[in-house]
Amino acid sequence: MALSDSLKNIGTSIAAAYRRYGEWLVSISWKRFVVLSILLLIVSGILSNIPPFSWDIATRTSRVPSSRNVDINIDENGVRIKPKKKNSTAPEITIDESGVHIKRKTDGSSPQEIIVDEKGVRMRRNEPPAAPTPPAPPAAPSSPDSESFSDSIHREVIDPIKRDIAEMRRQAQENAAEAKRGAEQARRDAEQARRDAEQARRDAEQARHDAMAREADARELASDIRREVIDSLSDLSNEERVVHTRLGDFLPQLAFLWIMLSAAIKIAYARTVKAEAKAA
């Protein structure tokens, strides 16, 4: 019973307030109603910027498209960045599975391309072919030393037999020394060849390791560049904007709604009052 009585009292109070407000609206002229409505809108606009109506009741972050001078296409084939203007000197960037390709147009020359892939960082440009190197003039042949033999003056004095024996002995000694020198040279050559082969094997192994390391570094660099560019493009595609919601943001709208309802009440209640007056 107490709850129903309370609701009945509240309803009676609202109805009485509505009647009093309607009677007041009917009692004033439309000119005064318009002036009071304008004042209400002005007051609501001022109050919306004064605490506590200017305090934030909610804050949210929204993303809005950012303005760019390039076209960015991201699909399953990779990322392509092209300038919107045809005569722009901005580079054209393509990122796909093969690596990063950067093409730039320069004035008065053909386009230059920078490639970053598993082979490293390379640049392609159109260079004029190098002039051929003139052949070196042939070396002048060396003239052999001519050997001169002096005529024997004392043929009758020198014994032909002793001469032949001395010649045979000298020839045998020269042959033995030559054979010894040849064997020593062959041994040194074999040792040098073995050292050269060992050094070549070590150089080839080191070159293989260096090539594998460069290939891994280039692949990692290309992957990092591709990932960083894609992340940067995704961040640049949208800009964050913080939107603050304040209690005073709704005051002008509420004031306008109150004016519209008051005008409707003024018209309706005026008809009711006229009908009651005619009935009386």
C-alpha positions as CSV (number, residue, x, y, z in Angstrom):
1,M,0.0,0.0,0.0
2,A,2.8,2.4,0.8
3,L,4.4,1.9,-2.6
4,S,1.2,2.4,-4.5
5,D,0.4,5.5,-2.4
6,S,3.8,6.9,-3.2
7,L,3.4,6.3,-6.9
8,K,0.0,7.9,-6.8
9,N,1.4,11.0,-5.1
10,I,4.2,11.2,-7.6
11,G,1.8,11.0,-10.5
12,T,-0.5,13.6,-9.0
13,S,2.5,15.9,-8.5
14,I,3.7,15.4,-12.1
15,A,0.2,16.1,-13.4
16,A,-0.1,19.3,-11.3
17,A,3.3,20.5,-12.5
18,Y,2.3,19.8,-16.1
19,R,-0.9,21.8,-15.7
20,R,0.9,24.7,-14.1
21,Y,3.6,24.6,-16.8
22,G,1.0,24.4,-19.5
23,E,-1.0,27.3,-18.0
24,W,2.2,29.4,-17.8
25,L,3.0,28.6,-21.4
26,V,-0.5,29.6,-22.5
27,S,-0.3,32.8,-20.5
28,I,2.9,34.1,-22.3
29,S,2.9,35.3,-25.9
30,W,4.8,33.6,-28.7
31,K,7.2,36.5,-28.9
32,R,8.2,36.0,-25.3
33,F,8.4,32.3,-25.9
34,V,10.9,32.7,-28.7
35,V,13.0,35.1,-26.6
36,L,13.1,32.7,-23.7
37,S,14.0,29.8,-26.0
38,I,17.0,31.8,-27.4
39,L,18.1,32.6,-23.9
40,L,17.8,28.9,-22.9
41,L,20.0,27.9,-25.9
42,I,22.6,30.5,-25.0
43,V,22.7,29.5,-21.3
44,S,23.0,25.8,-22.2
45,G,26.0,26.6,-24.6
46,I,27.7,28.5,-21.8
47,L,27.1,25.9,-19.2
48,S,28.5,23.1,-21.4
49,N,32.0,24.7,-21.1
50,I,31.9,25.3,-17.3
51,P,32.7,22.6,-14.7
52,P,31.2,20.2,-13.8
53,F,29.6,20.0,-17.3
54,S,33.0,20.3,-18.9
55,W,34.5,17.3,-17.1
56,D,35.1,14.1,-19.1
57,I,32.7,11.2,-18.4
58,A,34.2,9.0,-21.1
59,T,37.2,8.8,-23.4
60,R,37.6,6.7,-26.5
61,T,40.1,6.3,-29.3
62,S,39.0,6.1,-32.9
63,R,41.0,5.6,-36.1
64,V,40.5,7.9,-39.1
65,P,42.1,7.5,-42.6
66,S,45.2,9.6,-43.0
67,S,45.9,11.7,-46.1
68,R,48.6,10.3,-48.3
69,N,50.2,11.3,-51.6
70,V,50.9,7.7,-52.5
71,D,48.8,4.7,-53.4
72,I,49.4,1.7,-51.1
73,N,48.2,-1.8,-52.2
74,I,48.6,-4.7,-49.8
75,D,47.5,-8.2,-51.0
76,E,48.7,-11.8,-51.0
77,N,51.4,-10.8,-53.6
78,G,53.0,-8.3,-51.4
79,V,53.1,-4.5,-50.9
80,R,53.2,-2.0,-53.7
81,I,53.7,1.7,-53.1
82,K,53.3,4.1,-56.0
83,P,53.1,7.9,-56.2
84,K,49.7,9.3,-57.2
85,K,51.2,11.9,-59.5
86,K,52.5,10.6,-62.8
87,N,55.4,13.1,-63.0
88,S,56.4,12.6,-59.4
89,T,60.0,11.8,-58.6
90,A,59.0,9.8,-55.5
91,P,60.3,6.2,-55.6
92,E,58.1,3.2,-56.4
93,I,58.6,0.4,-53.8
94,T,57.6,-3.2,-54.3
95,I,57.9,-5.7,-51.4
96,D,57.2,-9.4,-52.2
97,E,58.7,-12.8,-51.6
98,S,61.7,-12.1,-53.8
99,G,62.8,-9.0,-51.7
100,V,62.5,-5.2,-51.8
101,H,62.6,-3.4,-55.1
102,I,63.0,0.4,-55.1
103,K,62.7,2.2,-58.4
104,R,63.5,5.9,-58.7
105,K,63.2,8.1,-61.8
106,T,65.9,10.7,-62.3
107,D,66.0,13.6,-64.6
108,G,67.7,12.9,-67.9
109,S,68.5,9.3,-67.2
110,S,66.9,5.9,-67.1
111,P,65.2,4.6,-63.9
112,Q,67.5,3.3,-61.2
113,E,66.5,0.2,-59.2
114,I,67.8,-0.9,-55.8
115,I,67.2,-4.5,-54.9
116,V,67.4,-6.0,-51.4
117,D,67.1,-9.8,-51.5
118,E,68.9,-12.9,-50.4
119,K,71.9,-12.0,-52.6
120,G,72.4,-8.7,-50.7
121,V,71.9,-5.1,-51.7
122,R,72.4,-4.4,-55.4
123,M,71.8,-1.4,-57.6
124,R,71.0,-1.6,-61.3
125,R,71.8,1.3,-63.6
126,N,72.5,1.8,-67.3
127,E,76.2,2.6,-67.7
128,P,78.0,3.0,-71.0
129,P,80.2,0.0,-71.9
130,A,83.8,0.3,-70.9
131,A,86.3,1.0,-73.6
132,P,88.3,-2.0,-74.6
133,T,91.8,-2.2,-73.3
134,P,94.4,-2.0,-76.1
135,P,96.5,-5.1,-76.4
136,A,100.0,-4.8,-75.0
137,P,102.7,-4.7,-77.7
138,P,104.6,-8.0,-78.0
139,A,107.9,-8.1,-76.2
140,A,110.9,-8.0,-78.3
141,P,112.4,-11.4,-78.7
142,S,115.6,-11.8,-76.8
143,S,118.5,-12.7,-79.0
144,P,120.4,-15.7,-77.8
145,D,123.9,-15.2,-76.7
146,S,126.0,-16.3,-79.4
147,E,128.8,-18.4,-78.5
148,S,132.1,-17.8,-80.0
149,F,134.7,-20.4,-80.2
150,S,138.3,-19.3,-80.4
151,D,140.4,-21.1,-82.8
152,S,142.9,-23.4,-81.3
153,I,146.3,-22.0,-81.6
154,H,148.2,-24.8,-80.1
155,R,146.5,-27.9,-81.7
156,E,149.7,-29.7,-82.1
157,V,150.6,-29.1,-78.4
158,I,147.4,-30.4,-76.8
159,D,147.1,-34.1,-76.7
160,P,143.8,-35.3,-78.3
161,I,143.4,-38.2,-76.0
162,K,143.7,-36.1,-72.8
163,R,141.3,-33.6,-74.2
164,D,138.7,-36.3,-74.9
165,I,139.1,-37.8,-71.3
166,A,138.8,-34.3,-69.7
167,E,135.7,-33.6,-71.8
168,M,134.0,-36.9,-70.8
169,R,134.8,-36.3,-67.1
170,R,133.4,-32.8,-67.3
171,Q,130.3,-33.9,-69.1
172,A,129.7,-36.6,-66.5
173,Q,130.0,-34.2,-63.6
174,E,127.6,-31.7,-65.3
175,N,125.1,-34.5,-65.9
176,A,125.2,-35.6,-62.3
177,A,124.9,-32.1,-61.0
178,E,122.0,-31.4,-63.4
179,A,120.2,-34.6,-62.3
180,K,120.6,-33.6,-58.6
181,R,119.3,-30.1,-59.2
182,G,116.4,-31.5,-61.2
183,A,115.4,-33.9,-58.4
184,E,115.6,-31.1,-55.8
185,Q,113.5,-28.8,-57.9
186,A,110.9,-31.6,-58.5
187,R,110.7,-32.1,-54.7
188,R,110.3,-28.4,-54.1
189,D,107.7,-28.2,-56.8
190,A,105.7,-31.1,-55.4
191,E,105.8,-29.5,-51.9
192,Q,104.7,-26.2,-53.3
193,A,101.9,-27.8,-55.2
194,R,100.8,-29.6,-52.1
195,R,100.8,-26.4,-50.1
196,D,98.9,-24.6,-52.9
197,A,96.3,-27.3,-53.0
198,E,95.8,-27.1,-49.3
199,Q,95.5,-23.3,-49.4
200,A,93.0,-23.5,-52.2
201,R,90.9,-26.0,-50.3
202,R,90.9,-23.7,-47.2
203,D,90.1,-20.7,-49.4
204,A,87.2,-22.5,-51.0
205,E,85.9,-23.6,-47.6
206,Q,86.1,-20.1,-46.3
207,A,84.5,-18.6,-49.4
208,R,81.6,-21.1,-49.0
209,H,81.1,-20.2,-45.3
210,D,81.3,-16.4,-46.2
211,A,78.8,-16.9,-49.0
212,M,76.4,-18.8,-46.7
213,A,76.8,-16.1,-44.0
214,R,76.1,-13.3,-46.5
215,E,73.1,-15.1,-47.9
216,A,71.7,-15.6,-44.4
217,D,72.3,-11.9,-43.5
218,A,70.8,-10.7,-46.7
219,R,67.7,-12.9,-46.2
220,E,67.3,-11.7,-42.6
221,L,67.8,-8.1,-43.7
222,A,65.2,-8.4,-46.5
223,S,62.8,-10.0,-44.1
224,D,63.3,-7.3,-41.5
225,I,62.8,-4.6,-44.0
226,R,59.7,-6.2,-45.4
227,R,58.3,-6.6,-41.9
228,E,59.2,-3.1,-40.8
229,V,57.7,-1.5,-44.0
230,I,54.5,-3.5,-43.6
231,D,54.2,-2.5,-39.9
232,S,54.9,1.1,-40.8
233,L,52.3,1.1,-43.5
234,S,49.7,-0.5,-41.3
235,D,50.4,2.2,-38.7
236,L,50.3,5.0,-41.3
237,S,47.1,3.8,-42.9
238,N,45.1,5.0,-39.9
239,E,45.6,7.9,-37.5
240,E,44.5,7.7,-33.9
241,R,42.1,10.3,-32.6
242,V,41.0,10.7,-29.0
243,V,37.4,11.6,-28.5
244,H,36.3,13.1,-25.2
245,T,32.7,12.8,-24.0
246,R,31.5,15.4,-21.6
247,L,28.2,15.9,-19.8
248,G,27.9,19.4,-21.2
249,D,28.0,18.1,-24.8
250,F,24.3,17.2,-24.5
251,L,23.1,20.4,-22.9
252,P,22.3,22.3,-26.2
253,Q,20.5,19.2,-27.6
254,L,18.5,18.8,-24.4
255,A,17.6,22.5,-24.5
256,F,16.5,22.3,-28.1
257,L,14.4,19.2,-27.2
258,W,12.8,21.0,-24.2
259,I,11.9,24.0,-26.5
260,M,10.2,21.7,-29.0
261,L,8.3,19.9,-26.3
262,S,7.3,23.2,-24.7
263,A,6.0,24.5,-28.0
264,A,3.9,21.3,-28.5
265,I,2.6,21.6,-24.9
266,K,1.7,25.3,-25.5
267,I,-0.3,24.5,-28.6
268,A,-2.0,21.5,-27.2
269,Y,-2.9,23.1,-23.8
270,A,-4.1,26.2,-25.5
271,R,-6.6,24.1,-27.5
272,T,-7.6,22.4,-24.3
273,V,-8.2,25.7,-22.5
274,K,-10.3,27.0,-25.4
275,A,-12.4,23.8,-25.4
276,E,-13.0,24.1,-21.7
277,A,-14.0,27.7,-22.1
278,K,-16.5,27.0,-24.8
279,A,-17.9,24.1,-22.8
280,A,-18.4,26.4,-19.8
